[in-house]
Amino acid sequence: MTSTNSNKSVAARGAVRQINAWQALLGVPKNSGTGSSKIVSRWRSKHFVPVRKAQLIELLCEDQKLGTVEREQFRQLCAVLEATIHQDYHRRLEELKNLYAPLNPDAVTCDVRPITDAHRSRTGQR
């Protein structure tokens, strides 16, 4: 294993320890090995982390093994990831709104162009 992979492995184990500490602090039940409790199953199935994003980032940045430059790079990575995810979901939301607009019975907006048969066949509308 190279030193880079070793460092990543050490950092990953540190992050897992920190997350486990947060779970213990928040009272998240541990998997007993005899079958997970309903709460643990629900948490895992919904991919929910019961910590605010900013708190989690700061918790991970408190790792003493990270230098000042690495902490700043990690914060920048988090900002880029957040912006990318936000942009992707915003694009998807706009696509859904545009697809639903012609079908919305409660719409208060009006279409400026009528829907053509060609458009209906492309989008699967009837």
C-alpha positions in Angstrom: 0.0 0.0 0.0 1.4 3.4 -0.9 1.7 6.2 1.7 -1.2 8.1 0.0 -3.5 5.1 0.2 -2.4 4.5 3.8 -3.1 8.2 4.7 -6.6 7.9 3.1 -7.3 4.7 5.0 -6.2 6.4 8.3 -8.4 9.4 7.5 -11.4 7.2 6.6 -11.0 5.3 9.9 -10.8 8.6 11.8 -14.0 9.8 10.0 -15.8 6.6 10.9 -14.7 7.0 14.6 -16.0 10.6 14.6 -19.3 9.6 13.1 -19.7 6.8 15.6 -19.0 9.3 18.4 -21.7 11.6 17.0 -24.1 8.7 16.8 -23.4 7.8 20.4 -23.8 11.4 21.4 -27.2 11.6 19.6 -28.4 8.3 20.9 -28.5 6.4 17.7 -28.8 2.7 18.6 -26.1 0.4 17.4 -26.7 -2.7 15.3 -26.6 -5.5 17.9 -25.7 -8.2 15.3 -28.9 -10.1 16.0 -30.9 -7.9 13.5 -31.1 -4.2 13.3 -33.6 -2.3 15.3 -36.4 -0.5 13.4 -34.7 2.8 14.0 -31.4 1.8 12.6 -33.1 0.3 9.5 -35.1 3.4 9.0 -32.0 5.6 9.3 -30.1 3.5 6.8 -32.9 3.2 4.3 -33.4 6.9 4.2 -29.7 7.8 4.1 -30.2 10.3 6.9 -27.3 11.7 8.9 -28.7 13.4 12.0 -26.1 16.2 12.0 -26.2 19.5 10.1 -23.9 19.6 7.1 -21.8 22.5 8.6 -21.4 20.6 11.9 -20.2 17.5 10.1 -17.7 19.4 8.0 -16.3 21.2 11.1 -16.2 17.9 13.0 -14.1 16.3 10.2 -11.9 19.3 10.0 -11.0 19.0 13.7 -9.0 15.9 13.0 -5.5 16.6 14.3 -3.9 14.7 11.5 -5.0 17.3 9.0 -2.9 20.3 8.3 -4.2 23.8 7.8 -3.9 23.5 4.0 -5.7 20.1 4.0 -8.5 21.5 6.1 -9.0 24.4 3.7 -8.8 22.1 0.7 -11.5 19.9 2.4 -13.7 22.9 3.0 -13.3 23.9 -0.6 -14.1 20.4 -1.8 -17.3 20.4 0.3 -18.3 23.8 -1.2 -17.8 22.5 -4.7 -19.7 19.3 -4.0 -22.6 21.3 -2.4 -22.8 23.6 -5.4 -22.7 20.7 -7.9 -25.4 18.8 -6.1 -27.5 21.9 -5.7 -27.2 22.7 -9.4 -28.1 19.2 -10.4 -31.2 19.0 -8.3 -32.3 22.5 -9.3 -32.0 21.4 -13.0 -34.0 18.3 -12.3 -36.7 20.3 -10.4 -37.0 22.7 -13.3 -37.4 19.8 -15.8 -40.1 18.3 -13.6 -41.9 21.6 -13.4 -41.7 22.1 -17.1 -43.1 18.6 -17.7 -45.9 19.0 -15.2 -46.9 22.6 -16.3 -49.2 21.5 -19.2 -50.9 19.0 -16.9 -51.4 21.2 -13.9 -55.1 21.7 -13.3 -54.3 24.5 -10.7 -52.0 26.5 -12.9 -52.3 30.2 -12.7 -49.9 30.8 -15.6 -50.9 30.5 -19.3 -49.1 29.0 -22.1 -47.9 31.5 -24.7 -47.7 28.8 -27.4 -50.3 26.0 -27.9 -49.1 22.5 -27.5 -48.6 20.9 -31.0 -49.2 17.3 -31.9 -45.4 16.9 -32.6 -44.6 18.1 -29.1 -47.2 15.7 -27.6 -45.7 12.8 -29.4 -42.2 13.7 -28.3 -43.1 14.0 -24.7 -45.7 11.2 -24.5 -48.6 13.5 -23.7 -52.1 12.7 -24.9 
